[in-house]
Amino acid sequence: MDRVQLIEAARNYVDSGGLAADLGKLVARRSISQSEGRREDLYAYLQEDMQPLLLSMGFDVELFDNPREGGAPLLIATRIEAADLPTVLVYGHGDVCNGEAHRWREGLEPFTLTQEGDKLYGRGTADNKIQHLINIKALELLIRENGRLGFNAKIILEMAEETGSFGLREFFVANRERLAADVLIASDGPRLAIDTPTMFMGSRGGLSFNLIVNLRDGDHHSGNFGGLLADPAILLAQAIATITDARGQIQIPEWRPTSLTPDIRAVLRDLPPRRHDADWGESDLTPSERVFGWNSFAVLALSSGNIDAPQNAISGSARATCQLRFVVGTDINEILPALRRHLDKNGFPMVEVRAARGEAFQATRFSPDHPWVRFVEASLTRSAGRPPHVLPNLAGSLPNDAFTDILGLPTIWVPHSHAECGQHGPNEHALVPIAREGMQLMTALFQDIAENAVSLKAEAR
């Protein structure tokens, strides 16, 4: 097939219901890496769902235990067609967040794919099952219709991204040769706008931590002890209030990045408007600069007493789980020490700072001027009929540092989701129009790589 025919075949796969049928099988697998999950389901996703598909495509498939005790499994699939061709590495994660079925609206279940109009509901429909499924199916389409890829491909699937890609970096160090490639082309995160493709070359980092005030064992009657015993919830709230001002502007100097340089601001200048609160965040930054070029602090959860059945008592302790999303230029090793110094300076030595469970994500960016980046941008523009939004980094967090710092690869992400998809919460869903165009874009991109394989390999050298 030529390029136009391949794009049409990609469209037919989605419009005929093929994508929904394949996705439904993956959504049904309860491959949860968080507290609701079972290890056997993580293994089953790789062994029973992905391995047969990849073997049928002519890939050699290897499954691995995680190098860290208690970690989730990983899969590497390899198809080498010629030593002088470029090698594209594709990534995906088959694990999902807790289902939290009680939070989904009536008529929806997290592990049953449900289509309503152009929306496909289910856990993993946005993050990340549909995204790597689209890319793998695009590769399969080329193999089926052309008899070959025209380049080499490797696929790495992990099952612990939702817990910080636990063990992934150690696995990459031990398997550098197995994972050697010329470029990473993967999909995760959302498009900036529903009707326009997006590509980004890095991600904000993410570090979660707990703030704990533990003053005494047990609770004490609020009448008998009110005004006598310090309230840990009030102390914790006061401490948190020093971290930002009333509009969320960060007050810890070490948490304020220096990497929002004129060239980055220029890249972010012409992006479409984003949904935002006008009186929230850095007052002298645009919404795009706040989310792609700056750090943000969030309180993810607060706990003191029983909110569903409050008692007339002063709690003995209070806890908050917090998070800093941070860009390149923020020293990850200084985040918590800087917070400790800040709390002590402001009179809160009783607030304990404790790292949360799970791995932290490093912040990364990759040059938009790299030959592979320019090539992918040109391919997407040709296929979509309009240029993509090109971002220096995703606002969310990904294990991108494992690819840039350990494997030394240029990294290009082409997301097939949208910002309002409900990932990590109830009613997660994908949009069929984005999935359709994503399938077409990736099929055409892989065909373009095949047609330009020799020159791409030469330019990489």
C-alpha positions as CSV (number, residue, x, y, z in Angstrom):
1,M,0.0,0.0,0.0
2,D,1.1,3.6,-0.6
3,R,0.8,6.2,2.1
4,V,-2.7,7.3,1.3
5,Q,-4.0,3.7,1.3
6,L,-2.3,3.0,4.6
7,I,-3.9,6.1,6.2
8,E,-7.3,4.9,4.9
9,A,-6.7,1.4,6.3
10,A,-5.9,2.9,9.7
11,R,-9.1,4.9,9.6
12,N,-11.1,1.7,8.7
13,Y,-9.6,-0.2,11.7
14,V,-11.1,2.4,14.0
15,D,-14.3,3.0,12.2
16,S,-15.1,-0.7,11.8
17,G,-14.9,-1.2,15.6
18,G,-11.6,-3.0,15.5
19,L,-9.9,-0.6,17.9
20,A,-12.8,-0.6,20.4
21,A,-12.9,-4.4,20.3
22,D,-9.1,-4.8,20.9
23,L,-9.2,-2.1,23.6
24,G,-12.1,-3.7,25.4
25,K,-10.1,-6.8,26.0
26,L,-7.2,-4.8,27.5
27,V,-9.5,-2.7,29.6
28,A,-11.1,-5.9,31.0
29,R,-7.7,-6.9,32.4
30,R,-7.5,-5.4,35.9
31,S,-3.8,-4.6,35.7
32,I,-3.7,-2.2,38.6
33,S,-0.3,-1.4,40.1
34,Q,-1.7,0.5,43.1
35,S,-3.4,-0.7,46.3
36,E,-6.3,-2.5,44.6
37,G,-4.1,-4.5,42.3
38,R,-2.9,-8.1,42.1
39,R,0.6,-9.1,40.8
40,E,-0.9,-11.9,38.7
41,D,-2.9,-9.4,36.7
42,L,0.2,-7.4,35.9
43,Y,1.9,-10.5,34.6
44,A,-1.2,-11.6,32.7
45,Y,-1.4,-8.4,30.8
46,L,2.1,-9.0,29.4
47,Q,1.9,-12.8,29.0
48,E,-1.7,-13.3,27.8
49,D,-2.6,-10.0,26.2
50,M,0.5,-8.5,24.7
51,Q,2.9,-11.4,24.0
52,P,0.6,-13.3,21.6
53,L,0.0,-10.1,19.6
54,L,3.7,-9.2,19.3
55,L,4.7,-12.8,18.4
56,S,2.1,-12.7,15.6
57,M,3.8,-9.6,14.3
58,G,7.2,-11.3,14.0
59,F,8.7,-9.8,17.2
60,D,11.0,-11.8,19.5
61,V,9.5,-11.4,23.0
62,E,11.2,-11.6,26.4
63,L,9.5,-11.2,29.7
64,F,11.5,-10.1,32.8
65,D,10.9,-9.9,36.5
66,N,11.6,-6.5,38.0
67,P,15.1,-6.0,39.3
68,R,13.8,-4.6,42.5
69,E,12.1,-6.8,45.1
70,G,8.3,-6.6,44.9
71,G,8.4,-4.8,41.5
72,A,6.2,-5.4,38.5
73,P,7.2,-7.3,35.4
74,L,8.5,-5.9,32.1
75,L,8.5,-6.9,28.4
76,I,10.9,-6.3,25.6
77,A,9.9,-7.1,22.0
78,T,12.4,-6.9,19.2
79,R,12.1,-7.0,15.4
80,I,15.4,-6.5,13.6
81,E,15.1,-6.3,9.8
82,A,18.6,-5.1,8.8
83,A,21.6,-3.9,10.7
84,D,21.9,-0.7,8.6
85,L,18.4,0.4,9.3
86,P,17.4,2.8,12.1
87,T,15.8,1.3,15.3
88,V,12.7,2.9,16.8
89,L,12.0,2.2,20.4
90,V,8.3,2.3,21.4
91,Y,7.2,2.5,25.1
92,G,3.9,1.9,26.9
93,H,2.7,1.0,30.4
94,G,0.0,-1.5,30.8
95,D,-0.7,-0.8,34.5
96,V,-3.5,1.5,35.6
97,C,-4.6,3.4,38.7
98,N,-7.0,2.0,41.2
99,G,-10.5,1.4,39.6
100,E,-12.4,3.2,42.4
101,A,-15.6,1.8,41.0
102,H,-17.8,3.6,43.7
103,R,-16.8,7.0,42.2
104,W,-17.9,6.2,38.6
105,R,-21.2,7.5,37.5
106,E,-24.2,5.1,37.1
107,G,-23.9,3.0,34.0
108,L,-20.1,2.9,33.9
109,E,-17.6,0.4,35.3
110,P,-13.9,0.9,35.3
111,F,-13.0,-2.5,33.8
112,T,-15.8,-2.7,31.2
113,L,-15.4,-0.7,28.0
114,T,-18.5,1.4,27.4
115,Q,-19.0,3.5,24.3
116,E,-21.3,6.5,24.5
117,G,-21.2,8.5,21.2
118,D,-17.5,9.4,20.6
119,K,-16.4,8.5,24.1
120,L,-14.9,5.2,25.2
121,Y,-15.1,4.8,28.9
122,G,-12.9,2.5,31.1
123,R,-9.8,2.4,33.1
124,G,-6.8,2.6,30.7
125,T,-8.8,4.1,27.8
126,A,-6.7,7.2,28.1
127,D,-3.8,6.2,30.3
128,N,-2.1,4.3,28.7
129,K,-3.6,1.2,27.1
130,I,-5.2,2.9,24.1
131,Q,-2.0,4.9,23.5
132,H,0.4,2.0,23.1
133,L,-2.3,-0.1,21.5
134,I,-2.6,2.5,18.7
135,N,1.2,2.5,18.1
136,I,1.5,-1.3,18.1
137,K,-1.5,-1.6,15.7
138,A,0.1,1.0,13.4
139,L,3.2,-1.2,13.3
140,E,1.1,-4.3,12.7
141,L,-0.7,-2.6,9.8
142,L,2.6,-1.8,8.0
143,I,3.8,-5.4,8.5
144,R,0.6,-6.9,7.2
145,E,0.2,-4.6,4.2
146,N,3.9,-4.1,3.2
147,G,5.3,-7.4,4.4
148,R,7.9,-5.5,6.4
149,L,8.4,-2.5,8.6
150,G,11.3,-1.0,6.6
151,F,13.1,-0.2,9.9
152,N,13.9,-2.0,13.1
153,A,11.6,-1.8,16.1
154,K,11.8,-2.5,19.8
155,I,9.0,-2.3,22.3
156,I,9.4,-1.9,26.0
157,L,6.3,-2.3,28.2
158,E,6.3,-1.8,31.9
159,M,3.7,-2.4,34.6
160,A,4.6,0.1,37.3
161,E,4.3,3.6,35.8
162,E,1.5,4.5,38.1
163,T,3.8,3.9,41.1
164,G,6.7,5.9,39.7
165,S,8.1,3.3,37.2
166,F,9.5,1.3,40.1
167,G,12.7,-0.5,39.1
168,L,12.6,0.8,35.5
169,R,15.9,2.7,35.7
170,E,17.7,-0.2,37.2
171,F,16.3,-2.4,34.4
172,F,17.5,0.0,31.7
173,V,21.0,0.1,33.2
174,A,21.1,-3.7,33.1
175,N,19.6,-4.0,29.6
176,R,21.2,-1.1,27.7
177,E,22.2,-3.3,24.8
178,R,18.8,-5.0,24.5
179,L,17.2,-1.5,24.4
180,A,19.7,0.2,22.1
181,A,17.9,2.3,19.5
182,D,18.1,5.6,17.5
183,V,15.0,7.3,18.9
184,L,12.1,6.8,21.3
185,I,8.7,7.5,19.7
186,A,6.0,6.9,22.3
187,S,2.6,8.1,23.4
188,D,1.3,9.2,26.8
189,G,-0.4,12.3,28.2
190,P,-2.9,14.6,26.6
191,R,-3.0,16.7,23.5
192,L,-3.0,20.4,24.2
193,A,-6.2,20.9,22.0
194,I,-8.6,18.2,20.9
195,D,-8.5,19.1,17.2
196,T,-4.7,19.5,16.8
197,P,-1.9,16.9,17.2
198,T,0.6,17.6,20.0
199,M,4.2,16.4,20.4
200,F,6.6,17.0,23.3
201,M,10.1,16.1,24.1
202,G,10.2,15.8,27.9
203,S,8.1,16.1,31.0
204,R,7.9,17.9,34.3
205,G,9.2,16.0,37.2
206,G,7.0,14.8,40.1
207,L,7.9,14.3,43.7
208,S,5.3,13.4,46.4
209,F,5.8,13.7,50.1
210,N,3.9,13.6,53.4
211,L,3.6,16.4,56.0
212,I,2.8,15.0,59.4
213,V,2.0,16.6,62.7
214,N,1.8,13.9,65.4
215,L,1.4,15.5,68.8
216,R,-0.1,12.7,71.0
217,D,-1.8,9.3,71.1
218,G,-5.5,9.4,70.8
219,D,-8.1,12.2,70.6
220,H,-9.2,14.5,73.5
221,H,-12.6,16.1,74.2
222,S,-12.8,19.4,72.5
223,G,-14.7,21.0,75.4
224,N,-12.5,19.7,78.2
225,F,-9.2,20.3,76.3
226,G,-10.1,23.1,73.8
227,G,-7.7,26.0,74.3
228,L,-5.3,23.8,76.2
229,L,-4.0,21.3,73.7
230,A,-2.5,22.3,70.4
231,D,-4.6,21.2,67.4
232,P,-2.4,19.3,64.8
233,A,-4.8,20.1,62.0
234,I,-4.5,23.8,62.6
235,L,-0.7,23.6,62.8
236,L,-0.6,21.6,59.6
237,A,-2.9,24.0,57.8
238,Q,-0.8,27.0,59.0
239,A,2.4,25.2,57.8
240,I,1.0,24.4,54.4
241,A,-0.2,28.1,54.0
242,T,3.5,29.2,54.2
243,I,4.5,27.2,51.2
244,T,2.5,29.3,48.8
245,D,0.7,32.6,49.0
246,A,-3.1,32.9,48.7
247,R,-3.0,32.5,44.9
248,G,-0.7,29.5,44.9
249,Q,2.6,31.3,44.1
250,I,5.5,29.3,45.6
251,Q,7.3,30.9,48.5
252,I,10.3,28.6,48.8
253,P,13.2,30.1,46.7
254,E,14.7,26.7,45.8
255,W,11.4,25.6,44.3
256,R,11.2,28.6,41.9
257,P,13.0,27.5,38.7
258,T,15.4,29.6,36.6
259,S,14.8,27.7,33.4
260,L,12.0,29.7,31.9
261,T,14.3,31.4,29.5
262,P,13.4,33.6,26.5
263,D,13.6,30.7,24.1
264,I,11.2,28.6,26.1
265,R,8.9,31.5,26.5
266,A,8.9,32.0,22.7
267,V,7.9,28.3,22.2
268,L,5.0,28.7,24.6
269,R,3.9,32.1,23.4
270,D,1.5,31.1,20.6
271,L,-0.2,28.1,22.2
272,P,-4.0,28.0,22.4
273,P,-5.7,29.2,25.6
274,R,-6.1,26.7,28.4
275,R,-8.8,26.3,31.0
276,H,-7.5,28.1,34.1
277,D,-8.5,30.3,37.1
278,A,-7.4,33.8,36.3
279,D,-6.5,34.5,40.0
280,W,-4.4,31.4,40.5
281,G,-0.7,30.7,39.9
282,E,2.2,33.0,39.1
283,S,0.7,36.3,38.4
284,D,3.3,37.4,35.8
285,L,3.2,34.2,33.8
286,T,0.8,33.1,31.0
287,P,-1.3,30.0,31.6
288,S,1.0,28.0,29.3
289,E,4.1,29.2,31.1
290,R,2.6,28.2,34.4
291,V,1.9,24.6,33.4
292,F,4.8,23.9,31.0
293,G,7.5,26.2,32.2
294,W,7.1,26.5,36.0
295,N,6.7,24.5,39.1
296,S,3.4,23.8,40.9
297,F,2.7,22.7,44.5
298,A,-0.5,20.7,45.2
299,V,-2.1,19.2,48.3
300,L,-3.3,15.8,47.1
301,A,-5.1,14.7,50.4
302,L,-5.6,15.9,53.9
303,S,-6.5,13.8,57.0
304,S,-7.4,14.5,60.6
305,G,-10.3,13.0,62.4
306,N,-13.2,11.4,60.5
307,I,-14.7,13.7,58.0
308,D,-17.7,11.4,57.5
309,A,-18.5,11.2,61.2
310,P,-16.8,14.1,63.0
311,Q,-16.5,13.8,66.8
312,N,-16.2,16.6,69.4
313,A,-12.5,15.9,69.8
314,I,-9.1,17.3,69.1
315,S,-7.3,14.8,67.0
316,G,-3.8,13.7,68.1
317,S,-2.4,13.9,64.6
318,A,-2.9,15.3,61.1
319,R,-1.3,14.4,57.8
320,A,-1.2,15.8,54.2
321,T,0.1,14.1,51.1
322,C,1.6,16.8,48.8
323,Q,3.3,17.0,45.5
324,L,5.7,19.3,43.6
325,R,5.6,19.1,39.8
326,F,8.8,20.7,38.6
327,V,10.6,21.6,35.4
328,V,14.2,21.3,34.4
329,G,16.4,23.6,36.5
330,T,15.0,22.3,39.8
331,D,17.4,20.2,41.8
332,I,15.3,17.1,42.8
333,N,17.8,16.4,45.7
334,E,17.1,19.8,47.2
335,I,13.3,19.8,47.1
336,L,12.7,18.2,50.5
337,P,15.8,19.7,52.3
338,A,14.6,23.1,51.1
339,L,11.2,22.4,52.5
340,R,12.6,21.4,55.8
341,R,14.6,24.6,56.1
342,H,11.5,26.6,55.1
343,L,9.3,25.0,57.8
344,D,11.9,25.5,60.5
345,K,12.5,29.1,59.5
346,N,8.7,29.7,59.8
347,G,8.3,28.2,63.2
348,F,7.0,24.7,62.3
349,P,9.7,22.2,63.5
350,M,6.9,19.9,64.7
351,V,5.9,19.2,61.1
352,E,7.6,16.1,59.9
353,V,8.6,15.8,56.2
354,R,8.5,12.3,54.9
355,A,9.0,11.1,51.3
356,A,5.9,9.3,50.0
357,R,5.8,5.8,48.6
358,G,6.7,5.4,45.0
359,E,9.4,6.7,42.7
360,A,10.0,10.3,41.9
361,F,10.1,11.4,38.2
362,Q,13.0,13.6,37.0
363,A,12.3,16.6,34.9
364,T,13.5,16.4,31.3
365,R,13.5,18.4,28.0
366,F,14.9,17.6,24.6
367,S,15.9,20.0,21.8
368,P,13.1,20.8,19.3
369,D,15.8,21.3,16.7
370,H,17.0,17.7,16.7
371,P,16.7,16.0,13.2
372,W,14.4,13.3,14.5
373,V,12.1,16.0,16.1
374,R,12.0,18.0,12.9
375,F,11.2,14.8,10.9
376,V,8.3,13.7,13.1
377,E,6.9,17.3,13.1
378,A,7.0,17.3,9.3
379,S,5.3,13.9,9.1
380,L,2.5,14.9,11.5
381,T,2.0,18.2,9.6
382,R,1.7,16.4,6.3
383,S,-0.8,13.8,7.7
384,A,-3.0,16.1,9.7
385,G,-2.9,19.0,7.2
386,R,-1.9,21.4,10.0
387,P,1.2,21.7,12.2
388,P,1.2,20.1,15.6
389,H,1.6,21.9,18.9
390,V,5.2,21.4,19.9
391,L,5.9,21.6,23.6
392,P,9.3,21.6,25.4
393,N,7.8,19.2,27.9
394,L,4.6,17.6,29.1
395,A,3.0,19.3,32.2
396,G,2.6,15.8,33.8
397,S,5.4,13.4,34.6
398,L,6.9,10.4,32.8
399,P,10.0,8.2,33.1
400,N,11.5,10.2,30.2
401,D,14.9,10.5,32.1
402,A,15.4,6.7,31.7
403,F,15.4,7.1,27.9
404,T,17.5,10.4,27.8
405,D,19.9,9.8,30.6
406,I,20.4,6.0,30.6
407,L,19.8,5.1,26.9
408,G,21.0,8.5,25.5
409,L,18.0,8.7,23.1
410,P,16.2,11.6,21.6
411,T,12.6,11.3,22.9
412,I,9.4,12.3,21.1
413,W,6.0,11.8,22.5
414,V,2.8,12.0,20.4
415,P,-0.2,11.8,22.8
416,H,-3.5,10.2,21.8
417,S,-5.6,11.6,24.7
418,H,-7.0,14.9,25.8
419,A,-6.8,17.0,29.0
420,E,-10.4,16.4,30.1
421,C,-10.1,12.6,29.8
422,G,-10.6,11.8,33.5
423,Q,-7.3,9.8,33.9
424,H,-6.5,9.0,37.5
425,G,-10.1,9.7,38.5
426,P,-13.6,8.4,37.8
427,N,-15.1,8.2,34.3
428,E,-11.8,7.9,32.4
429,H,-12.4,8.0,28.7
430,A,-10.9,8.3,25.2
431,L,-12.3,10.3,22.3
432,V,-12.8,8.3,19.1
433,P,-11.8,11.3,16.8
434,I,-8.4,11.6,18.6
435,A,-7.9,7.8,18.4
436,R,-8.8,7.7,14.7
437,E,-6.4,10.5,13.9
438,G,-3.8,9.1,16.2
439,M,-4.0,5.7,14.3
440,Q,-3.6,7.5,11.0
441,L,-0.8,9.8,12.2
442,M,1.3,6.9,13.6
443,T,0.7,4.6,10.6
444,A,1.9,7.4,8.3
445,L,4.8,8.3,10.5
446,F,6.1,4.8,10.6
447,Q,5.6,4.6,6.8
448,D,7.6,7.8,6.4
449,I,10.4,6.4,8.6
450,A,10.5,3.3,6.4
451,E,10.7,5.4,3.2
452,N,13.5,7.6,4.7
453,A,15.3,4.9,6.7
454,V,18.6,5.1,5.0
455,S,18.9,8.9,5.3
456,L,17.6,8.9,8.9
457,K,20.3,6.4,9.9
458,A,23.0,8.4,8.1
459,E,21.9,11.6,9.7
460,A,21.9,10.0,13.1
461,R,25.5,8.9,12.6
